[in-house]
């Protein structure tokens, strides 16, 4: 995968919102950007920072794969390519 001519990063945080919720404002905004092909990769500290349930994680990984968005977990391998 080649990166575009510029690199931009944005931090998505849902302060005060339980990570157990599948619908969170910043997460929803991120996933909308993924759906619109505006994101090349998502980097998280661990899977649990993205999704607490296996089903929610798998749903997100499926979306990333369909949209060719790389998902990287810093502390948990494997990473998608």
mmCIF file as gemmi writes it, N, C-alpha and C atoms, coordinates in Angstrom:
data_model
loop_
_atom_site.group_PDB
_atom_site.id
_atom_site.type_symbol
_atom_site.label_atom_id
_atom_site.label_alt_id
_atom_site.label_comp_id
_atom_site.label_asym_id
_atom_site.label_entity_id
_atom_site.label_seq_id
_atom_site.pdbx_PDB_ins_code
_atom_site.Cartn_x
_atom_site.Cartn_y
_atom_site.Cartn_z
_atom_site.occupancy
_atom_site.B_iso_or_equiv
_atom_site.pdbx_formal_charge
_atom_site.auth_seq_id
_atom_site.auth_asym_id
_atom_site.pdbx_PDB_model_num
ATOM 1 N N . UNK Axp A 1 ? 0.846 -1.176 0 1 0 ? 1 A 1
ATOM 2 C CA . UNK Axp A 1 ? 0 0 0 1 0 ? 1 A 1
ATOM 3 C C . UNK Axp A 1 ? 0.889 1.237 0 1 0 ? 1 A 1
ATOM 4 N N . UNK Axp A 2 ? 0.58 2.152 -0.863 1 0 ? 2 A 1
ATOM 5 C CA . UNK Axp A 2 ? 1.324 3.4 -0.9 1 0 ? 2 A 1
ATOM 6 C C . UNK Axp A 2 ? 0.487 4.496 -0.268 1 0 ? 2 A 1
ATOM 7 N N . UNK Axp A 3 ? 1.178 5.374 0.422 1 0 ? 3 A 1
ATOM 8 C CA . UNK Axp A 3 ? 0.491 6.481 1.062 1 0 ? 3 A 1
ATOM 9 C C . UNK Axp A 3 ? 0.395 7.637 0.089 1 0 ? 3 A 1
ATOM 10 N N . UNK Axp A 4 ? -0.587 8.468 0.293 1 0 ? 4 A 1
ATOM 11 C CA . UNK Axp A 4 ? -0.765 9.637 -0.554 1 0 ? 4 A 1
ATOM 12 C C . UNK Axp A 4 ? 0.389 10.614 -0.394 1 0 ? 4 A 1
ATOM 13 N N . UNK Axp A 5 ? 0.311 11.72 -1.082 1 0 ? 5 A 1
ATOM 14 C CA . UNK Axp A 5 ? 1.393 12.692 -1.056 1 0 ? 5 A 1
ATOM 15 C C . UNK Axp A 5 ? 1.472 13.451 0.263 1 0 ? 5 A 1
ATOM 16 N N . UNK Axp A 6 ? 0.428 13.423 1.04 1 0 ? 6 A 1
ATOM 17 C CA . UNK Axp A 6 ? 0.467 14.08 2.339 1 0 ? 6 A 1
ATOM 18 C C . UNK Axp A 6 ? -0.062 13.127 3.403 1 0 ? 6 A 1
ATOM 19 N N . UNK Axp A 7 ? 0.417 13.341 4.596 1 0 ? 7 A 1
ATOM 20 C CA . UNK Axp A 7 ? -0.009 12.509 5.716 1 0 ? 7 A 1
ATOM 21 C C . UNK Axp A 7 ? -0.729 13.394 6.717 1 0 ? 7 A 1
ATOM 22 N N . UNK Axp A 8 ? -1.915 12.986 7.092 1 0 ? 8 A 1
ATOM 23 C CA . UNK Axp A 8 ? -2.684 13.712 8.096 1 0 ? 8 A 1
ATOM 24 C C . UNK Axp A 8 ? -3.131 12.716 9.146 1 0 ? 8 A 1
ATOM 25 N N . UNK Axp A 9 ? -3.185 13.152 10.363 1 0 ? 9 A 1
ATOM 26 C CA . UNK Axp A 9 ? -3.633 12.282 11.443 1 0 ? 9 A 1
ATOM 27 C C . UNK Axp A 9 ? -4.707 13.004 12.241 1 0 ? 9 A 1
ATOM 28 N N . UNK Axp A 10 ? -5.63 12.229 12.73 1 0 ? 10 A 1
ATOM 29 C CA . UNK Axp A 10 ? -6.687 12.787 13.564 1 0 ? 10 A 1
ATOM 30 C C . UNK Axp A 10 ? -6.913 11.837 14.723 1 0 ? 10 A 1
ATOM 31 N N . UNK Axp A 11 ? -7.049 12.375 15.902 1 0 ? 11 A 1
ATOM 32 C CA . UNK Axp A 11 ? -7.301 11.584 17.091 1 0 ? 11 A 1
ATOM 33 C C . UNK Axp A 11 ? -8.809 11.536 17.334 1 0 ? 11 A 1
ATOM 34 N N . UNK Axp A 12 ? -9.348 10.333 17.459 1 0 ? 12 A 1
ATOM 35 C CA . UNK Axp A 12 ? -10.772 10.15 17.727 1 0 ? 12 A 1
ATOM 36 C C . UNK Axp A 12 ? -10.914 9.64 19.153 1 0 ? 12 A 1
ATOM 37 N N . UNK Axp A 13 ? -11.532 10.422 20.014 1 0 ? 13 A 1
ATOM 38 C CA . UNK Axp A 13 ? -11.727 10.014 21.396 1 0 ? 13 A 1
ATOM 39 C C . UNK Axp A 13 ? -13.17 10.261 21.81 1 0 ? 13 A 1
ATOM 40 N N . UNK Axp A 14 ? -13.676 9.353 22.599 1 0 ? 14 A 1
ATOM 41 C CA . UNK Axp A 14 ? -15.019 9.494 23.158 1 0 ? 14 A 1
ATOM 42 C C . UNK Axp A 14 ? -14.887 9.57 24.67 1 0 ? 14 A 1
ATOM 43 N N . UNK Axp A 15 ? -14.515 10.741 25.145 1 0 ? 15 A 1
ATOM 44 C CA . UNK Axp A 15 ? -14.337 10.953 26.573 1 0 ? 15 A 1
ATOM 45 C C . UNK Axp A 15 ? -15.66 10.782 27.309 1 0 ? 15 A 1
ATOM 46 N N . UNK Axp A 16 ? -15.632 10.003 28.359 1 0 ? 16 A 1
ATOM 47 C CA . UNK Axp A 16 ? -16.812 9.836 29.191 1 0 ? 16 A 1
ATOM 48 C C . UNK Axp A 16 ? -17.885 8.936 28.618 1 0 ? 16 A 1
ATOM 49 N N . UNK Axp A 17 ? -17.601 8.266 27.488 1 0 ? 17 A 1
ATOM 50 C CA . UNK Axp A 17 ? -18.569 7.357 26.875 1 0 ? 17 A 1
ATOM 51 C C . UNK Axp A 17 ? -18 5.946 26.984 1 0 ? 17 A 1
ATOM 52 N N . UNK Axp A 18 ? -18.794 5.028 27.472 1 0 ? 18 A 1
ATOM 53 C CA . UNK Axp A 18 ? -18.337 3.651 27.644 1 0 ? 18 A 1
ATOM 54 C C . UNK Axp A 18 ? -17.907 3.032 26.323 1 0 ? 18 A 1
ATOM 55 N N . UNK Axp A 19 ? -16.745 2.383 26.323 1 0 ? 19 A 1
ATOM 56 C CA . UNK Axp A 19 ? -16.261 1.671 25.157 1 0 ? 19 A 1
ATOM 57 C C . UNK Axp A 19 ? -17.104 0.461 24.823 1 0 ? 19 A 1
ATOM 58 N N . UNK Axp A 20 ? -17.979 0.061 25.734 1 0 ? 20 A 1
ATOM 59 C CA . UNK Axp A 20 ? -18.852 -1.083 25.476 1 0 ? 20 A 1
ATOM 60 C C . UNK Axp A 20 ? -19.978 -0.722 24.506 1 0 ? 20 A 1
ATOM 61 N N . UNK Axp A 21 ? -20.199 0.571 24.315 1 0 ? 21 A 1
ATOM 62 C CA . UNK Axp A 21 ? -21.258 1.007 23.391 1 0 ? 21 A 1
ATOM 63 C C . UNK Axp A 21 ? -20.749 0.955 21.959 1 0 ? 21 A 1
ATOM 64 N N . UNK Axp A 22 ? -21.533 0.364 21.065 1 0 ? 22 A 1
ATOM 65 C CA . UNK Axp A 22 ? -21.151 0.312 19.66 1 0 ? 22 A 1
ATOM 66 C C . UNK Axp A 22 ? -21.313 1.657 18.979 1 0 ? 22 A 1
ATOM 67 N N . UNK Axp A 23 ? -22.224 2.473 19.473 1 0 ? 23 A 1
ATOM 68 C CA . UNK Axp A 23 ? -22.453 3.786 18.887 1 0 ? 23 A 1
ATOM 69 C C . UNK Axp A 23 ? -21.869 4.841 19.817 1 0 ? 23 A 1
ATOM 70 N N . UNK Axp A 24 ? -20.779 5.468 19.35 1 0 ? 24 A 1
ATOM 71 C CA . UNK Axp A 24 ? -20.131 6.535 20.103 1 0 ? 24 A 1
ATOM 72 C C . UNK Axp A 24 ? -19.819 7.653 19.108 1 0 ? 24 A 1
ATOM 73 N N . UNK Axp A 25 ? -19.991 8.915 19.496 1 0 ? 25 A 1
ATOM 74 C CA . UNK Axp A 25 ? -19.857 10.015 18.538 1 0 ? 25 A 1
ATOM 75 C C . UNK Axp A 25 ? -18.567 9.988 17.708 1 0 ? 25 A 1
ATOM 76 N N . UNK Axp A 26 ? -17.423 9.904 18.342 1 0 ? 26 A 1
ATOM 77 C CA . UNK Axp A 26 ? -16.165 9.928 17.589 1 0 ? 26 A 1
ATOM 78 C C . UNK Axp A 26 ? -15.989 8.657 16.765 1 0 ? 26 A 1
ATOM 79 N N . UNK Axp A 27 ? -16.369 7.52 17.323 1 0 ? 27 A 1
ATOM 80 C CA . UNK Axp A 27 ? -16.274 6.264 16.573 1 0 ? 27 A 1
ATOM 81 C C . UNK Axp A 27 ? -17.193 6.301 15.357 1 0 ? 27 A 1
ATOM 82 N N . UNK Axp A 28 ? -18.389 6.823 15.528 1 0 ? 28 A 1
ATOM 83 C CA . UNK Axp A 28 ? -19.323 6.94 14.404 1 0 ? 28 A 1
ATOM 84 C C . UNK Axp A 28 ? -18.748 7.842 13.312 1 0 ? 28 A 1
ATOM 85 N N . UNK Axp A 29 ? -18.109 8.931 13.718 1 0 ? 29 A 1
ATOM 86 C CA . UNK Axp A 29 ? -17.5 9.846 12.746 1 0 ? 29 A 1
ATOM 87 C C . UNK Axp A 29 ? -16.358 9.144 12.003 1 0 ? 29 A 1
ATOM 88 N N . UNK Axp A 30 ? -15.525 8.394 12.744 1 0 ? 30 A 1
ATOM 89 C CA . UNK Axp A 30 ? -14.443 7.633 12.121 1 0 ? 30 A 1
ATOM 90 C C . UNK Axp A 30 ? -14.982 6.643 11.104 1 0 ? 30 A 1
ATOM 91 N N . UNK Axp A 31 ? -15.995 5.874 11.489 1 0 ? 31 A 1
ATOM 92 C CA . UNK Axp A 31 ? -16.524 4.849 10.596 1 0 ? 31 A 1
ATOM 93 C C . UNK Axp A 31 ? -17.196 5.461 9.37 1 0 ? 31 A 1
ATOM 94 N N . UNK Axp A 32 ? -17.804 6.642 9.519 1 0 ? 32 A 1
ATOM 95 C CA . UNK Axp A 32 ? -18.363 7.343 8.361 1 0 ? 32 A 1
ATOM 96 C C . UNK Axp A 32 ? -17.248 7.739 7.408 1 0 ? 32 A 1
ATOM 97 N N . UNK Axp A 33 ? -16.133 8.206 7.954 1 0 ? 33 A 1
ATOM 98 C CA . UNK Axp A 33 ? -14.995 8.565 7.119 1 0 ? 33 A 1
ATOM 99 C C . UNK Axp A 33 ? -14.426 7.333 6.409 1 0 ? 33 A 1
ATOM 100 N N . UNK Axp A 34 ? -14.38 6.196 7.108 1 0 ? 34 A 1
ATOM 101 C CA . UNK Axp A 34 ? -13.928 4.944 6.49 1 0 ? 34 A 1
ATOM 102 C C . UNK Axp A 34 ? -14.872 4.58 5.349 1 0 ? 34 A 1
ATOM 103 N N . UNK Axp A 35 ? -16.176 4.623 5.601 1 0 ? 35 A 1
ATOM 104 C CA . UNK Axp A 35 ? -17.172 4.296 4.575 1 0 ? 35 A 1
ATOM 105 C C . UNK Axp A 35 ? -17.04 5.195 3.346 1 0 ? 35 A 1
ATOM 106 N N . UNK Axp A 36 ? -16.608 6.444 3.557 1 0 ? 36 A 1
ATOM 107 C CA . UNK Axp A 36 ? -16.456 7.409 2.468 1 0 ? 36 A 1
ATOM 108 C C . UNK Axp A 36 ? -15.053 7.365 1.852 1 0 ? 36 A 1
ATOM 109 N N . UNK Axp A 37 ? -14.287 6.337 2.215 1 0 ? 37 A 1
ATOM 110 C CA . UNK Axp A 37 ? -12.915 6.171 1.691 1 0 ? 37 A 1
ATOM 111 C C . UNK Axp A 37 ? -12.015 7.364 1.983 1 0 ? 37 A 1
ATOM 112 N N . UNK Axp A 38 ? -12.188 7.971 3.149 1 0 ? 38 A 1
ATOM 113 C CA . UNK Axp A 38 ? -11.373 9.118 3.554 1 0 ? 38 A 1
ATOM 114 C C . UNK Axp A 38 ? -10.248 8.721 4.493 1 0 ? 38 A 1
ATOM 115 N N . UNK Axp A 39 ? -10.14 7.434 4.829 1 0 ? 39 A 1
ATOM 116 C CA . UNK Axp A 39 ? -9.161 6.953 5.805 1 0 ? 39 A 1
ATOM 117 C C . UNK Axp A 39 ? -8.361 5.814 5.185 1 0 ? 39 A 1
ATOM 118 N N . UNK Axp A 40 ? -7.029 5.926 5.23 1 0 ? 40 A 1
ATOM 119 C CA . UNK Axp A 40 ? -6.168 4.86 4.724 1 0 ? 40 A 1
ATOM 120 C C . UNK Axp A 40 ? -5.849 3.827 5.796 1 0 ? 40 A 1
ATOM 121 N N . UNK Axp A 41 ? -5.706 4.289 7.038 1 0 ? 41 A 1
ATOM 122 C CA . UNK Axp A 41 ? -5.415 3.357 8.115 1 0 ? 41 A 1
ATOM 123 C C . UNK Axp A 41 ? -5.914 3.875 9.45 1 0 ? 41 A 1
ATOM 124 N N . UNK Axp A 42 ? -6.209 2.928 10.315 1 0 ? 42 A 1
ATOM 125 C CA . UNK Axp A 42 ? -6.651 3.221 11.68 1 0 ? 42 A 1
ATOM 126 C C . UNK Axp A 42 ? -5.647 2.553 12.607 1 0 ? 42 A 1
ATOM 127 N N . UNK Axp A 43 ? -5.109 3.316 13.548 1 0 ? 43 A 1
ATOM 128 C CA . UNK Axp A 43 ? -4.143 2.782 14.507 1 0 ? 43 A 1
ATOM 129 C C . UNK Axp A 43 ? -4.745 2.925 15.898 1 0 ? 43 A 1
ATOM 130 N N . UNK Axp A 44 ? -4.784 1.807 16.633 1 0 ? 44 A 1
ATOM 131 C CA . UNK Axp A 44 ? -5.303 1.811 17.998 1 0 ? 44 A 1
ATOM 132 C C . UNK Axp A 44 ? -4.261 1.216 18.93 1 0 ? 44 A 1
ATOM 133 N N . UNK Axp A 45 ? -4.357 1.551 20.201 1 0 ? 45 A 1
ATOM 134 C CA . UNK Axp A 45 ? -3.449 0.977 21.188 1 0 ? 45 A 1
ATOM 135 C C . UNK Axp A 45 ? -3.703 -0.513 21.325 1 0 ? 45 A 1
ATOM 136 N N . UNK Axp A 46 ? -4.966 -0.888 21.438 1 0 ? 46 A 1
ATOM 137 C CA . UNK Axp A 46 ? -5.342 -2.299 21.517 1 0 ? 46 A 1
ATOM 138 C C . UNK Axp A 46 ? -6.747 -2.463 20.957 1 0 ? 46 A 1
ATOM 139 N N . UNK Axp A 47 ? -7.091 -3.681 20.609 1 0 ? 47 A 1
ATOM 140 C CA . UNK Axp A 47 ? -8.429 -3.95 20.081 1 0 ? 47 A 1
ATOM 141 C C . UNK Axp A 47 ? -9.506 -3.409 21.02 1 0 ? 47 A 1
ATOM 142 N N . UNK Axp A 48 ? -9.276 -3.524 22.328 1 0 ? 48 A 1
ATOM 143 C CA . UNK Axp A 48 ? -10.299 -3.117 23.299 1 0 ? 48 A 1
ATOM 144 C C . UNK Axp A 48 ? -10.56 -1.611 23.275 1 0 ? 48 A 1
ATOM 145 N N . UNK Axp A 49 ? -9.655 -0.825 22.72 1 0 ? 49 A 1
ATOM 146 C CA . UNK Axp A 49 ? -9.882 0.613 22.597 1 0 ? 49 A 1
ATOM 147 C C . UNK Axp A 49 ? -10.809 0.918 21.433 1 0 ? 49 A 1
ATOM 148 N N . UNK Axp A 50 ? -10.947 -0.029 20.519 1 0 ? 50 A 1
ATOM 149 C CA . UNK Axp A 50 ? -11.85 0.141 19.385 1 0 ? 50 A 1
ATOM 150 C C . UNK Axp A 50 ? -13.206 -0.503 19.661 1 0 ? 50 A 1
ATOM 151 N N . UNK Axp A 51 ? -13.191 -1.727 20.156 1 0 ? 51 A 1
ATOM 152 C CA . UNK Axp A 51 ? -14.435 -2.468 20.4 1 0 ? 51 A 1
ATOM 153 C C . UNK Axp A 51 ? -14.243 -3.405 21.572 1 0 ? 51 A 1
ATOM 154 N N . UNK Axp A 52 ? -15.251 -3.509 22.403 1 0 ? 52 A 1
ATOM 155 C CA . UNK Axp A 52 ? -15.168 -4.404 23.555 1 0 ? 52 A 1
ATOM 156 C C . UNK Axp A 52 ? -15.71 -5.793 23.252 1 0 ? 52 A 1
ATOM 157 N N . UNK Axp A 53 ? -16.663 -5.893 22.32 1 0 ? 53 A 1
ATOM 158 C CA . UNK Axp A 53 ? -17.23 -7.208 22.006 1 0 ? 53 A 1
ATOM 159 C C . UNK Axp A 53 ? -16.597 -7.749 20.731 1 0 ? 53 A 1
ATOM 160 N N . UNK Axp A 54 ? -16.514 -9.054 20.657 1 0 ? 54 A 1
ATOM 161 C CA . UNK Axp A 54 ? -15.948 -9.704 19.478 1 0 ? 54 A 1
ATOM 162 C C . UNK Axp A 54 ? -16.769 -9.389 18.239 1 0 ? 54 A 1
ATOM 163 N N . UNK Axp A 55 ? -18.095 -9.397 18.377 1 0 ? 55 A 1
ATOM 164 C CA . UNK Axp A 55 ? -18.946 -9.134 17.214 1 0 ? 55 A 1
ATOM 165 C C . UNK Axp A 55 ? -18.749 -7.716 16.682 1 0 ? 55 A 1
ATOM 166 N N . UNK Axp A 56 ? -18.593 -6.748 17.578 1 0 ? 56 A 1
ATOM 167 C CA . UNK Axp A 56 ? -18.366 -5.364 17.148 1 0 ? 56 A 1
ATOM 168 C C . UNK Axp A 56 ? -17.003 -5.238 16.479 1 0 ? 56 A 1
ATOM 169 N N . UNK Axp A 57 ? -15.993 -5.887 17.029 1 0 ? 57 A 1
ATOM 170 C CA . UNK Axp A 57 ? -14.664 -5.865 16.439 1 0 ? 57 A 1
ATOM 171 C C . UNK Axp A 57 ? -14.68 -6.472 15.036 1 0 ? 57 A 1
ATOM 172 N N . UNK Axp A 58 ? -15.316 -7.639 14.901 1 0 ? 58 A 1
ATOM 173 C CA . UNK Axp A 58 ? -15.369 -8.309 13.6 1 0 ? 58 A 1
ATOM 174 C C . UNK Axp A 58 ? -16.124 -7.479 12.562 1 0 ? 58 A 1
ATOM 175 N N . UNK Axp A 59 ? -17.181 -6.815 12.994 1 0 ? 59 A 1
ATOM 176 C CA . UNK Axp A 59 ? -17.936 -5.939 12.089 1 0 ? 59 A 1
ATOM 177 C C . UNK Axp A 59 ? -17.05 -4.799 11.596 1 0 ? 59 A 1
ATOM 178 N N . UNK Axp A 60 ? -16.296 -4.199 12.506 1 0 ? 60 A 1
ATOM 179 C CA . UNK Axp A 60 ? -15.387 -3.124 12.118 1 0 ? 60 A 1
ATOM 180 C C . UNK Axp A 60 ? -14.287 -3.615 11.196 1 0 ? 60 A 1
ATOM 181 N N . UNK Axp A 61 ? -13.693 -4.769 11.508 1 0 ? 61 A 1
ATOM 182 C CA . UNK Axp A 61 ? -12.632 -5.325 10.664 1 0 ? 61 A 1
ATOM 183 C C . UNK Axp A 61 ? -13.147 -5.645 9.267 1 0 ? 61 A 1
ATOM 184 N N . UNK Axp A 62 ? -14.388 -6.107 9.175 1 0 ? 62 A 1
ATOM 185 C CA . UNK Axp A 62 ? -14.988 -6.402 7.87 1 0 ? 62 A 1
ATOM 186 C C . UNK Axp A 62 ? -15.117 -5.11 7.054 1 0 ? 62 A 1
ATOM 187 N N . UNK Axp A 63 ? -15.572 -4.05 7.711 1 0 ? 63 A 1
ATOM 188 C CA . UNK Axp A 63 ? -15.698 -2.761 7.028 1 0 ? 63 A 1
ATOM 189 C C . UNK Axp A 63 ? -14.338 -2.271 6.558 1 0 ? 63 A 1
ATOM 190 N N . UNK Axp A 64 ? -13.321 -2.373 7.414 1 0 ? 64 A 1
ATOM 191 C CA . UNK Axp A 64 ? -11.976 -1.939 7.033 1 0 ? 64 A 1
ATOM 192 C C . UNK Axp A 64 ? -11.483 -2.724 5.818 1 0 ? 64 A 1
ATOM 193 N N . UNK Axp A 65 ? -11.715 -4.013 5.824 1 0 ? 65 A 1
ATOM 194 C CA . UNK Axp A 65 ? -11.269 -4.845 4.7 1 0 ? 65 A 1
ATOM 195 C C . UNK Axp A 65 ? -11.983 -4.434 3.414 1 0 ? 65 A 1
ATOM 196 N N . UNK Axp A 66 ? -13.299 -4.256 3.5 1 0 ? 66 A 1
ATOM 197 C CA . UNK Axp A 66 ? -14.084 -3.87 2.319 1 0 ? 66 A 1
ATOM 198 C C . UNK Axp A 66 ? -13.649 -2.517 1.757 1 0 ? 66 A 1
ATOM 199 N N . UNK Axp A 67 ? -13.212 -1.632 2.618 1 0 ? 67 A 1
ATOM 200 C CA . UNK Axp A 67 ? -12.831 -0.278 2.208 1 0 ? 67 A 1
ATOM 201 C C . UNK Axp A 67 ? -11.316 -0.123 2.044 1 0 ? 67 A 1
ATOM 202 N N . UNK Axp A 68 ? -10.589 -1.246 2.116 1 0 ? 68 A 1
ATOM 203 C CA . UNK Axp A 68 ? -9.127 -1.222 1.98 1 0 ? 68 A 1
ATOM 204 C C . UNK Axp A 68 ? -8.471 -0.263 2.969 1 0 ? 68 A 1
ATOM 205 N N . UNK Axp A 69 ? -8.983 -0.259 4.199 1 0 ? 69 A 1
ATOM 206 C CA . UNK Axp A 69 ? -8.438 0.554 5.268 1 0 ? 69 A 1
ATOM 207 C C . UNK Axp A 69 ? -7.618 -0.353 6.175 1 0 ? 69 A 1
ATOM 208 N N . UNK Axp A 70 ? -6.379 -0.023 6.339 1 0 ? 70 A 1
ATOM 209 C CA . UNK Axp A 70 ? -5.495 -0.823 7.176 1 0 ? 70 A 1
ATOM 210 C C . UNK Axp A 70 ? -5.827 -0.587 8.643 1 0 ? 70 A 1
ATOM 211 N N . UNK Axp A 71 ? -5.91 -1.665 9.43 1 0 ? 71 A 1
ATOM 212 C CA . UNK Axp A 71 ? -6.192 -1.57 10.86 1 0 ? 71 A 1
ATOM 213 C C . UNK Axp A 71 ? -4.975 -2.085 11.615 1 0 ? 71 A 1
ATOM 214 N N . UNK Axp A 72 ? -4.413 -1.245 12.464 1 0 ? 72 A 1
ATOM 215 C CA . UNK Axp A 72 ? -3.21 -1.602 13.203 1 0 ? 72 A 1
ATOM 216 C C . UNK Axp A 72 ? -3.479 -1.469 14.69 1 0 ? 72 A 1
ATOM 217 N N . UNK Axp A 73 ? -3.205 -2.554 15.414 1 0 ? 73 A 1
ATOM 218 C CA . UNK Axp A 73 ? -3.263 -2.537 16.87 1 0 ? 73 A 1
ATOM 219 C C . UNK Axp A 73 ? -1.823 -2.56 17.373 1 0 ? 73 A 1
ATOM 220 N N . UNK Axp A 74 ? -1.447 -1.572 18.155 1 0 ? 74 A 1
ATOM 221 C CA . UNK Axp A 74 ? -0.073 -1.454 18.631 1 0 ? 74 A 1
ATOM 222 C C . UNK Axp A 74 ? 0.327 -2.627 19.526 1 0 ? 74 A 1
ATOM 223 N N . UNK Axp A 75 ? -0.584 -3.076 20.383 1 0 ? 75 A 1
ATOM 224 C CA . UNK Axp A 75 ? -0.214 -4.087 21.375 1 0 ? 75 A 1
ATOM 225 C C . UNK Axp A 75 ? -0.707 -5.494 21.057 1 0 ? 75 A 1
ATOM 226 N N . UNK Axp A 76 ? -1.586 -5.629 20.094 1 0 ? 76 A 1
ATOM 227 C CA . UNK Axp A 76 ? -2.137 -6.941 19.772 1 0 ? 76 A 1
ATOM 228 C C . UNK Axp A 76 ? -1.94 -7.209 18.286 1 0 ? 76 A 1
ATOM 229 N N . UNK Axp A 77 ? -1.337 -8.314 17.964 1 0 ? 77 A 1
ATOM 230 C CA . UNK Axp A 77 ? -1.157 -8.704 16.572 1 0 ? 77 A 1
ATOM 231 C C . UNK Axp A 77 ? -2.147 -9.8 16.258 1 0 ? 77 A 1
ATOM 232 N N . UNK Axp A 78 ? -2.521 -10.091 15.058 1 0 ? 78 A 1
ATOM 233 C CA . UNK Axp A 78 ? -1.945 -9.582 13.825 1 0 ? 78 A 1
ATOM 234 C C . UNK Axp A 78 ? -2.601 -8.287 13.373 1 0 ? 78 A 1
ATOM 235 N N . UNK Axp A 79 ? -1.957 -7.64 12.432 1 0 ? 79 A 1
ATOM 236 C CA . UNK Axp A 79 ? -2.508 -6.448 11.782 1 0 ? 79 A 1
ATOM 237 C C . UNK Axp A 79 ? -3.071 -6.838 10.435 1 0 ? 79 A 1
ATOM 238 N N . UNK Axp A 80 ? -4.048 -6.107 9.97 1 0 ? 80 A 1
ATOM 239 C CA . UNK Axp A 80 ? -4.586 -6.374 8.635 1 0 ? 80 A 1
ATOM 240 C C . UNK Axp A 80 ? -3.745 -5.618 7.622 1 0 ? 80 A 1
ATOM 241 N N . UNK Axp A 81 ? -3.731 -6.097 6.426 1 0 ? 81 A 1
ATOM 242 C CA . UNK Axp A 81 ? -2.975 -5.405 5.37 1 0 ? 81 A 1
ATOM 243 C C . UNK Axp A 81 ? -3.882 -5.061 4.219 1 0 ? 81 A 1
